[in-house]
């Protein structure tokens, strides 16, 4: 991150869009996308809580019709349209549960969570239903 300090937002944003289109998008996990679309059709509110960077996750959210306010990710810090070389907001590990608690404190929700990382166990335990998207010999499977 320190090597990118001083890079203009527009340059990083363009690179993030290219990264999403060329690296992330072609490698999206199909079972996860199928579940996302199913839950959207059933009327669920989709909220992203990710340790990825907001600068490229916003392109995923836009593609799948997820509101910008429902994206919580590591937020890069910019000042005067230049990257400062650090986070403005961290979204790693237990911080995810804190974010969920703050955002849903006064709401009666039934939460379903998906992750592809064992480090998200606290988030899965927070949810009413928690699923781990795990690689297997045939690709990926969803385990409750």
Long-range contacts (C-beta under 8 A, 24 or more apart in sequence): 1-85, 1-86, 2-85, 4-83, 4-85, 5-83, 5-84, 5-85, 6-82, 6-83, 6-85, 7-82, 7-83, 8-81, 8-82, 8-83, 9-78, 9-81, 9-82, 9-83, 10-81, 12-55, 12-76, 12-83, 13-55, 16-53, 16-55, 16-56, 16-59, 17-56, 17-59, 19-56, 20-56, 20-59, 20-60, 21-59, 24-56, 24-59, 24-60, 25-60, 25-63, 29-116, 29-133, 29-140, 30-139, 30-140, 31-133, 31-139, 31-140, 31-141, 31-142, 32-114, 32-116, 32-133, 32-140, 32-142, 33-64, 35-114, 35-131, 35-142, 36-64, 37-64, 39-112, 40-64, 40-65, 44-112, 45-70, 45-109, 46-70, 47-71, 47-72, 47-100, 47-103, 48-72, 48-73, 49-73, 49-91, 49-96, 49-99, 49-100, 49-123, 50-74, 50-91, 51-91, 51-92, 51-93, 51-96, 51-117, 72-96, 72-99, 72-103, 93-119, 93-122, 94-122, 96-120, 96-122, 96-123, 97-122, 97-123, 97-126, 100-126, 101-126, 114-142, 116-140
